[in-house]
Amino acid sequence: MLDGELNVLNLLRIGVDIALVWYTLYKLLMLIRGTKAIQLLKGIFVILGIYLLSTVLNLVTVQKLISQVIVWGPLAIIILFQPELRRALEQLGRGSFFSRNTHSEEENLNKSIEAIVKSCNYMAKRRIGALITIERETAMGDYIATGIPIHGRLTNELLTNIFIPNTPLHDGAVILKRDEIVAAACYLPLSESPFISKELGTRHRAAMGIGEVTDALTIIVSEETGQVSCTKNGELHRDLNQDKLMEILQKELKNNFKAPTSKSWSWRGKKNG
């Protein structure tokens, strides 16, 4: 009986040990995600892969060279990863390393929404045509690849400047991901639905088309009328004022932020006069 209890305790201890190690590694990966450190980490895995291959094939010279790299590797990692390690230690000291900084993320999301609304309002007043697609759960890599990479921080000024007429990037769609402008001048699939009003142009058909194949939220600014419209799941909401656009973005994007793996939200509405 005592041996059985000890075995259960040992299994529990091993499980907790493994879970803590994996969680720490996960937090470290999240910390360096989007920084140059992630590329350096990939390089380390390549070196380890070459070392294992050289061991299997008995490549003595390669083994000796990589052995030296491994010996001096920890020191090189400390030097190369200095900013990320300092940031990790700072977060550990603040007690935020093992907690998700939801306040900061939500604050960034609010800034992104505000930038989108300001940009659309500016372009609508001046009748500057725009097509803005916001990636959510469905990846849009195929459509991003058709455009010009930007990978810039989302701001009102940068987003507006992309759509200024007669500039190289103004034609096509801008694809956003959270607080980043990923690409511009992207091609989106046109909807072939016969129920789309004949008065709507290519931008609206593209917005409807991408909404039929992804869960993306797309905003259209008409250069003919200056009206702002929004589509999702093949549904079109037309003539949105600044407040209504802000309301839709906050509802949809914050719901997605709070439950990133949930697909249970619904998005219905009537034409806003």
Residue pairs with C-beta under 8 A, 6 or more apart in sequence:
23 98
27 97
27 98
28 88
29 38
31 84
31 87
31 88
31 91
32 38
32 41
32 81
32 84
35 83
35 84
37 80
37 81
37 83
37 84
40 80
40 81
44 73
44 77
47 66
47 69
47 70
50 62
50 66
51 62
51 63
51 66
51 67
51 70
53 59
54 62
54 63
54 66
55 63
78 85
88 97
91 97
105 257
106 254
106 257
108 178
108 179
109 178
109 179
109 253
109 254
109 257
111 179
112 154
112 176
112 178
112 179
112 253
113 246
113 249
113 250
113 253
114 156
114 246
115 154
115 155
115 156
115 159
116 132
116 134
116 154
116 159
116 176
116 219
116 245
116 249
117 242
117 245
117 246
117 249
118 156
119 130
119 156
119 159
119 160
120 130
120 132
120 219
120 221
120 228
120 242
120 245
121 228
121 242
122 128
122 156
122 160
123 129
123 130
123 160
123 163
123 221
124 221
124 226
124 227
124 228
125 226
126 226
127 222
127 223
127 224
127 225
127 226
128 160
128 163
128 164
128 165
128 221
128 223
129 163
129 165
129 170
129 203
129 221
129 222
129 223
130 163
130 174
130 203
130 219
130 220
130 221
131 172
131 173
131 174
131 188
131 203
131 206
131 207
131 218
131 219
131 220
131 221
132 159
132 173
132 174
132 176
132 218
132 219
132 220
133 140
133 143
133 173
133 174
133 175
133 176
133 186
133 188
133 207
133 210
133 216
133 217
133 218
133 219
134 175
134 176
134 177
134 216
134 217
134 218
134 219
134 253
135 175
135 176
135 177
135 182
135 214
135 216
136 214
136 215
136 216
136 217
136 253
136 256
137 215
137 256
137 260
137 261
137 263
138 214
138 215
138 216
140 175
140 214
140 216
143 173
143 175
143 186
143 187
143 188
143 210
144 175
144 182
144 183
144 186
146 186
146 187
147 172
147 173
147 175
147 183
147 184
147 185
147 186
147 187
148 168
148 169
148 183
148 184
148 185
149 182
149 183
150 162
150 174
150 181
150 182
150 183
150 184
151 180
151 181
151 182
151 183
152 158
152 180
152 181
153 179
153 180
153 181
154 176
154 179
154 180
154 181
158 181
159 174
159 181
161 167
162 169
162 170
162 174
162 181
162 184
163 169
163 170
163 174
163 221
164 170
168 185
169 184
169 185
170 185
171 185
172 184
172 185
172 186
172 187
173 184
173 185
173 186
173 187
173 188
173 206
173 210
173 218
174 181
174 183
174 184
174 186
175 181
175 182
175 183
175 184
175 186
176 182
188 206
188 207
188 209
188 210
188 218
189 206
189 209
189 210
189 212
189 213
190 202
190 205
190 206
190 209
191 205
191 206
191 208
191 209
191 211
191 212
191 234
192 209
193 208
193 212
193 234
196 204
196 205
196 208
196 236
200 236
201 222
201 224
203 220
203 222
204 220
204 222
204 229
204 231
204 236
206 218
207 218
207 219
207 220
207 229
207 231
207 236
208 231
208 234
208 236
210 216
210 218
210 231
211 218
211 231
211 232
211 233
211 234
211 235
212 233
212 234
215 232
215 233
215 263
216 232
217 230
217 231
217 232
217 248
217 249
217 252
217 253
218 230
218 231
218 232
219 228
219 229
219 230
219 245
220 228
220 229
220 230
220 231
221 227
221 228
222 228
222 229
227 238
227 239
227 240
228 239
228 240
228 241
228 245
229 236
229 237
229 238
229 239
229 240
230 236
230 237
230 240
230 245
230 248
231 237
232 252
232 267
233 267
235 267
235 268
235 269
237 248
237 269
237 271
237 272
238 271
238 272
239 271
239 272
239 273
240 248
240 272
241 272
244 272
248 269
252 265
252 267
255 262
255 265
256 262
256 265
259 265
